[in-house]
Amino acid sequence: MFDNLTERLSGTLRKLTAKANLSESNIQEALREVRRALLEADVALAVVKDFIDRVSLRAVGQEVASSLSPGQAFIKIVEAELISLMGSANAELNLRTTPPAVVLMAGLQGAGKTTTVAKLAYRLRREAKKSVMVVSADVYRPAAIQQLQTLATEVEVEFFASNSSQSAVDIAAAALSEAKRKFVDVLIVDTAGRLAIDQEMMDEIKQLHSLLNPIETLFVVDAMTGQDAANTAKAFNNALPLTGVVLTKADGDARGGAALSVRHITGKPIKFISMGEKFDALEPFYPERIASRILGMGDMLSLIEEVEKKVNKVKAEKLARKIKKGKGFDLEDFKEQLQQMQNMGGVASIMDKMPGMGALPPATTKMVDDSQFRRMEAIICSMTLRERQNPDILNGSRKRRITQGSGTQIQDLNRVLKQHKQMQKVMKKMKGGGMANMMRGLDGLRGPSGPGGLPPAGGGFPRF
């Protein structure tokens, strides 16, 4: 997300930072570039105008004039205004009410409401330790009820059964009664969507809102619809007392216009952002972290939180003890490291959150392709346990069997073996001299650019 915007803004701000001092003329020149970048990102025109006016007002005033580092001060102003534009701080889900806390989901068809219901239920069950019931009041879309039932089973939350012969209001009333009877903490209600806003849909959801009196009414919107997302959110906000917005499919949107427009136009906070298809891909929306990523400054807090949640600590400690005892780093260990990386969203996701990556040339970051790492994992999975533990036994016939089993070429297998040997050297340095030696040893991973290899240090990656 924000790839195009980050690329444009990073370049503009780098040019400005290189100047010895700031004048009104070069500030205005930079702001013209920023305005163009925001419009290309499909940010609503009214939002762009207001943002530029606010940055300009602060930049040409005392705030920059008295600064020892004018370029950095300008970047801080842009960052602060981006944060302000998106809502200043994360707006948490409010469940402080007599159970069940009802969460009503609204939005157009195709925005991802039903999947978002499952992701939110999963998050509340796993992280907030809440008992959750979900119900579908969508009696129009074929198989909508069955879809939610399947997802509820997968995320291990209670599903209230309904059918398309009932009215949406009757379904919601029965679900609320059942949730009260079972002392459920949270009831999430999935509503019907349409391909466009229509009065019938609005009347129905108003009835549901009046009946349920939800503590949270969340508008689910597809980030890829750009500023149309903000306009649709405004229409829903005029009809319903929305409490927040959920941006879906943000991982498929390189522009980011919706994230920058929705809060300004509706006055309602973005509470969650969906960055993938997995159930744990629903993340709280932190404006300050998103602003940092837009400006190419990384998001270390989110990266650390992701490591805490998704890295298997038992396996990590087991590997650390193994390395410390000098038992080596075999291909089974290598496979587990590749899987851990995929659990965290892949290399591209990790790089997106690392400081300094926004300053790299776009061609450099595009060299890192997660599909290559999945291919490496497939190759290792096609080996026997003995071959993984002792790759030196791999002869011609074994290699042919492995490549046929994984659908790859001999060159791909040889590349995996070469990179494994490089990783072994890094691990030996860890055993002998700690983290400092490991960091120096990481240069061994900088093989020639291309499939399966990381770009060389000269290509822009920071050297240790």
Order of alpha helices (4+ residues) and beta strands (2+ residues): alpha-alpha-alpha-alpha-alpha-beta-alpha-beta-alpha-beta-alpha-beta-alpha-beta-alpha-beta-alpha-beta-beta-alpha-alpha-alpha-alpha-alpha-alpha-alpha-alpha-alpha-alpha
